[in-house]
Amino acid sequence: MENKKLTPVANWGLYPSIKANVITPTTILEFQEVVLSNEELIARGNGRCYGDASLQNTIISTSKWNKFIEFDREHGIIEVESGVLLSEVLEISIPSGYFISVTPGTKFITVGGAIASDVHGKNHHIDGCFSDHLIHFDLMIENGDILRCSRNENTNLFWTTIGGMGLTGVILSARFMMKKIETAYIRNEAIQAKNLDEIFELFESSESWTYNVAWLDCLQKGVTLGKSIMLRGEHAALSELPEKLKKNPLSIKKKLNLNIPFFFPNFVLNPLSIKIFNWLYFNKQGKKHLKNIVDYETFFYPLDAVHNWNRIYGKNGFIQYQFVIPKEQGKEGMRKILETIAASGNGSFLVVLKLFGENNLQAYNSFPMKGYTLALDFKVNSKLEKLIASLDRIVMDYGGHIYRTKDAMSNPELTDYLKNIGSEKFESMQNERINRFKQK
């Protein structure tokens, strides 16, 4: 099956944007036909990655390969086709008392994308990455064969595909473990931190909590550099819920989601508007230490409540820059990063800090290492490449690397952790860009 019409395609950051031949198979034979008839292509799910990951002149979309295969409610094991969204998994699993063991900050990614990026969440220090709960997946390789990959079968391909950014083949289905829960709610604490020293102390004292994350104001300088709010949480037990929620503890009230119907003008996002947003966000809770019960969507997926929020950055789009620095150098490295950003004036109002635990050495293409990771959104403008180059140098100096799922323009030397990818057929524009740099 061949789609001759070129389609505009961009990932969530809307940068870069290309025109591609997007083919959407609905049968195994159609998947095989597409794979065998194209010299170069890449698989793509819901496009919630960033930069030029999952972009290519020919794209094989899994958006219609989205059926549920099995849900073992007794043991909390689910098997789905790779185009199923995490949001769809949650719709089925939560009423049965199960949650996704590791989830990123959006539920609108596919299961195939979760494996290709080996996503992490607020609980890496406790539960690792998505792959730590993966039982097996089926992968279509370049000759059209389908291989079952697990810790005991096609082992090398299993570990290479995890975090391998789609470069080994097309993930067709996956089976994975869920986490047992009593309610659809989270026991949440939000604690203000005046500066970088305070937030690092909070991370150190909060390692027993399952979920930890901090929002940072990246435009602060001097004694308030690193001003932030720590959010930490646990799945709430039934006994912890207020009486009004105990009647239906595994369901939450439907919310009226917002929608951004158009691209914001470029002047809207500027240092002043970011400062105002940061001030409002820091002071919205009204107290230094807030304790409350919130539903899982509020805790894990606050931005999913605003559809098309990526349009806030304007038609030129934005990039997300995420890196990790070893724990021993974490505070010093973060200080230099934040000082560089504050001095540039090129601020971000979505700045997220997390502490990773030990990495799984078998998952050698996975992004996390034991250390601190920071993710920032930057509007694309003429000064951005210079800023990213400066940040790259600091990350390299401190022995860190970047998350290829977010990469759009970073130094390819920071992605050298991606290894043992042998296929030439499955190739993204991101990988081509990186290889061109290495050949210079």
Secondary structure, 3 states (H helix, E strand, C coil): CCCCCEEEEECCCCCCEEEEEEECCCCHHHHHHHHHHCCCEEEECCCCCCCCCCCCCEEEECCCCCCEEEEECCCCEEEEECCCEHHHHHHHHHHHCEEECCCCCCCCCEHHHHHHCCCCCCCHHHHCCHHHHEEEEEEECCCCCEEEEECCCCHHHHHHHCCCCCCCCEEEEEEEEEEECCCCEEEEEEEEECCHHHHHHHHHHCCCCCEEEEEECCCCCHHHCCCEEEEEEEECCHHHCCHHHHCCCCCCCCCCCEECCCCCCHHHCCHHHHHHHHHHHHHCCCCCEEEEEEEHHHHHCHHHHEECHHHHHCCCCEEEEEEEEEHHHHHHHHHHHHHHHHHHCCCCCCEEEEEECCCCCCCCCCCCCCEEEEEEEEECCCCHHHHHHHHHHHHHHCCCEECCCCCCCCCHHHHCCCCCCCCCCECCHHHHHHHHHHHC
